[in-house]
């Protein structure tokens, strides 16, 4: 695996995850209370022994850069490194990345300088655990030019994904990005099963030499351009990954995946004897819990919760929940800092709530972003049919209320 470069795509504007992407790139969005999405492919690389890792970044990248810098530090005796390859103006290019393939093309000099034979291209906004060594071994053992990680999916999910037809020998013979209903019958790889279609996971392995050849064109995207064109004249193989995989592409999916992680029937767990999920070490105190009813909750470090009820929720780092609060089916991302007594006194003078959830508030079916200030006796109600809406401090998307980062909700507000 020393001969493999892990190349993680930092994502574009992330409009479908708005407003969580107002101030951050998609891979910097928190997941499961204490991680960020970028930690997933980073951890998979490190667990597989891939020590040369580069992250391509462009939009709203400051918080992502900060997280990578503060988390993934290699000592001078290590053979590997973690690099950030940010979009930049050069004599050969003066524009933003125009797609996944164009991003790789613009940074190809750095990719060649890594000195590896293979490039493993990864997305920065998926949740899964994969042994990349088995994936790369499959590519080499089959003499493939390109190998895609693929997953069986049911018919209802197929129109939103890149669907390919995989022959019995593993070779991909057709590929359509987000096919319409008329095209689907001809793309079945496993007819007669409950998951007859194979979806691309957006994970590819190439040799550096072939990747350079394929990028010598005007193609801007791997899924729309590079892969469909290569099927006609290259040996493109599909590596089946039939374990948990979630594409965190929309607000609703982000919400559902987080709550699934808090369920006793969770399809994915971070608890593993062999696969660690790495993130920034914060050296936080243990959570302080007093007279609290908790059921199906992911609870993280540094929280302070008293005389409250929490059910089917994710409670992020440094969350403060005051007495008589009720939290249901909610993602609470927590805070980046604690407030001192003097700061809380100043808040009272200024007429703004302290960080966290105020006394007597009820929050249901919501996403509360970092550093939000929810006042006393606030009610955020569950109404899945409510239309999209927004103001300076909160939004409604896909029937969910999202309190933006640093948002302030005054005492007694009803949403």
N, C-alpha and C positions, 0 to 999 in steps of 0.2 A: 504493500500500500504506500510505500515511500515513493512509488512511481506514479502516484495519482494526485492531481490537483483538485481539491474540492472548491467549486466555484458557485457561490450562492448569489442568486439574483435578488437584489434589494427591493424590487417592486416599483411600480409607478405611483400615480396619484392616490390609488386606493379609494376611488369615489364611492364604491359600494359599501365600504366600511366607515364612511362619514357618519357622524362627526368624530369618531375615534381617531381619524387621521387628519384632523385639523392641524395639529402641531407635531405629528409624528408620522414616520413611514410605517407601512403595514407590518414589516418584520419587528418593529419596536412596540407593537400593541401588546399589552400584558395578557397573559393566559394563565389560568389556574391560580390566580392570586399572587404568585411570586415570580413566575417566569415571564419571558417575552418570546414571541413567536420565533425570533432568530435563534433562540437557544436550542430549538428542536433540531434543525439540520447541523448546527455547530456540534451538538452533543453526539449526534449520529456519526459525524466525521471522526470525532476524537475517540469514540468507542470502537470504531473500525480501524483505528491506527492511521488515519489520514492526518498528517501533520502539516501539510501545506494547504492553507485555506485562504481564499480571497472572497471578499464580499463586494459586489457591484452596487453602488448606491447613487441616488440622484435626488429624489423628491423628499422634502422635509426630513433631511438626513441627520440633523444635529443630535437628536436624542439617541438615534441608532448608533452613530459614531461614538457617543459618550458611553453607551452601554458596552459596546464591543471593546473599547479601550480600557474600561474599568474592570472587565470580566476576563478577557482572554489574553492574558499576558504570558509570554513564553520567556524562559530564562535564557541566558547567553549560551548555555551548554546544550540546548535543545536543537535537534536537527530541523525542526519545523518553524513555522511562523503563521501569523494571522495578519492579513493585509486588507486595508480598505481601498478599493479602486473607485474613487468618486468620478462622476462625470466632469469632464474638463475640456476647455478649449485648447486645441493643439494646431500645429501647422496643417495637419491632415483632416481635422474635424473641428468645427466651431459650433456644433448644435448639440441639443440634448439627445439622449438615447431615444431612438424611434421604435424600439421593440426589444424583445429578449435577444434576438440574434444580433441586432445592431449594437446593443450594449456590449456583447462579447467581442464583436468586431472592433469596436473602438478601443478596447483594452487588450487586443490580441498581442501586442508587443510584450506586455507584462505577463500574459499567459505563457508565451514562449520562454520568457526569462525564468520562469519557475523551474524549467529543466525536467519536467515530467513527461512521460510517454502518453498518459491518458488524462482526460479532463472529465470530471463528474459534475454535471450541471444540475443545480438544485434550486428549488423554490424556497423563498424565505417566509412563507405564510401558511404552511401545512403542519398538521399534528399527526405524528406517527413515529414508530421506532422500527428502523430497518437496518439490517446488517449489510452495509455497503460492500463489504468484502465479498459476500456471496454474490452480490449483484455484479461486481466487476469480474469475478471469477467466471460467471455465466457468460459474460461478454467475450472473455478471452477463450474459454473452452469451446465456444461455438464459432470462433473465427468471424465474429460479427464486425461489420463496419460501424454500425450504430446499434445500441441497445436502449430500449425504453422500459422503464418500470411501468407495469400495467396492472389494473385491478378489475376484477369482475364487478359489474354494477347492474342493477335492475333497469327495466325499460324507462321508468319514470324519471330517472336521473340522467339518462343518456343525452337528451337534447342540450344539456348545459355543460357538457364535457367534450373533450376531444376523444372520439370513438374510433377504434381501429379494428380491423379484422385480422385475427391471428390464426395461422394454419396450425395443424397438429404438430408440425416440427418446430414451432415457435417463431417462424418467420412471419413478419407483418406484410400483408399483401394489399391492404387498403387503409386509408386514414381520412377521416373527415372531422373538421373542427366544428363542434356544436351542430350536428346534423339535424335537419328537419325530419318530420315524421315519414316522409316519402322515402328517404334514404335509409332509414333504420333497418328495415327487414334484410337488406343485403349486407349488413355489417355485423350480423350475429356470429359470434365465435363459439358460443356454447348453447346452441338451440335446444329448447326443451327443458332448460333449467330456470330457476327463479332469477338468475343473474346472467342473462345470455350475452351481454355486451362487455367488451374490454375497453376500459377508459385509460387514457394516458395520465400518469400522475405528474407529468411535467418534470420528470427526472430522467436524464440522459447520460450515457457515457460514450465518448468519442476518443479516437486517437487524436493527438494534437495535429498531426499531419493532415488527417482527413478533415478535421474541423477547419483548418486553414483553407483547404480546397473549397469546402462548402460555403464558407463565408465570402469567397471571392465572387460575390454577386450583389444584386440589389435587395435581396431578401432581408426583411426586418425582423421576422418572428420565427421561432422554431416550430411552434404548433401549426401556424397557418402556412408557412412557406417551406422552411428547410426540410422538415420530416416528410410531408407529402411528396415533395419533389424527389427526395432521396430514395423513396420506396421503389421507384421505377428502375433504378440502376445500381443500387447498393444493397448489401445484405443487412436488412434492418430486423432485429430480433426483439421479441417481447418477453421480458422477465416478469412472471406472475408474482405479485405480492398480495396474498389473500389474508392480510391481517388488517388491523384498524388503521384507517387513513381518513383524515378530514381536511378538506380544503376550506380554510377560514376566509371565505370570499365575501360574505355579506353580513350585515348586522344580525339578522335572524340566525344565521348559522353560527356566528360567534357566540351568541347568547345560548343557543341550544347545546353546543359543544361544552361550554363551561358548566352548564347545569348537569349534563351527562357525567362529567367528571366527579360531581358531588353525589351521584346516585350510588346506592349499594350495588346496582346492576351495571356499574360503569363499564363501558366497552374498552376503556383504555385506563391504565394506571401508571403513575410515575414511580410507584414502589416496585423496585426491581433489584434482584441480587447481583445482576451482571451489567445492566445498562444504566449508567448514571445520566441524569439530566442536569447539566451545569447551568449556573447562572451567577449573577454578581453576588459575592459574599458581602453581607451587610452588617453582620455582627449585632443583630437586634436582640433585645431581651425576649424571654418567653412571653406568650400571651397571658394576660391577666383576665380571668373569667370569674365572675361572682354572681351567683343566683341567676343563671341563664339557662333557658331551655333551648337546646340545640339538637336538630335532627337533619341528617343528610346535608352536612356542611363541610366545605373545604375551608379550614381555618389556618391562617398563616402566622408568621412571627410578629411580635411587637404590638399585638392588638390589646385594647383595653375595653372590655364589655361588661356591663353591669345591669342586672335586673331587667333582662330583655328576652325576647323570643326570636329565634332565627331558624328558618326552615328552608331546605332545598336552595341553598345559596352558596356563593363563593365570597369569602371575606378576605380582602387583600391586606398587604403589609401595612402596619401602623394604623389600622382602622380603629376609630374611636366610636363606640355606640353607647349612648347614654340610657338611663333607666326608662323603663316603660316603652321602649321602642319595639316595633314589630317589623321584621324583615322576612319577606317571603319571595322565593323564586327570583332572586336579585343577585346581580354581580356588583359587588362593592370593591373597587380597585384600591382603596386605601389612600395613603398619603406618602409624600416624599420626605416629610419631616414631622417632628413634634413641635407643638407650640408651648412656650414657657408660660408661667403664671402671669407674668407682666404682659405678654402678648394677648392672653385671654382677657385680661382686664381692659386692655386697649380696644379689643374687639367689642366689648360691652359698651364702651364709650362711643365707638364709631357706629354702633347699631348693626353689626354684622355677626352672624353665627360663628362659633368656633369650628375648626376642622372636624369633620365627621358627621354623625347622625345625632340630631338633637333630641332632647327628652320628649317622650310621648309621640314621636313620629312613626308613621306606618308607611313602609315602602314595599310595593309589590310589583313584580314583573318589570323591573327597571335595570338599567346599567348606570351606575354612579362612577364617573371617571375620577381620576386622581385629584386629590386636594380639594374636593368639593366640600361646600359648607351647607349642610342641611339644617335649617333652624328647628325650633321646638314646634311640636304639634303639626308638622307638615304631613300631608297625605298625598302619596303618589299611588293612584289606583290602577288596577289591571283592567284595561279595556282593549282587547285585541283588534277591535274594529275601528279604533279611532284613526282619523286621517293623519297624514304627515303634517307636521307643524314645527315651528321653531321660534325662539326668541333669543335674547342675549345669553341666557344661562342654561336652557334646556331645549331638547329637540324631541320630536316623535318620528320614528322611522320603523316601518313594518310593524306597527302596533305597539312598539316598545318606547318607553320614555327613557331618554339618555340625558343625564345631567353632564354637561361638558366639563372638561378639566378646568379646575379653578372656579367652577360655577358656584353661584350663591343663590340659595332658595330661602326666602325670608320666612320668619315664624308664621305659622298658620296658613301657609300656601296650600292650595288644593290643586292638583294636576290630574 
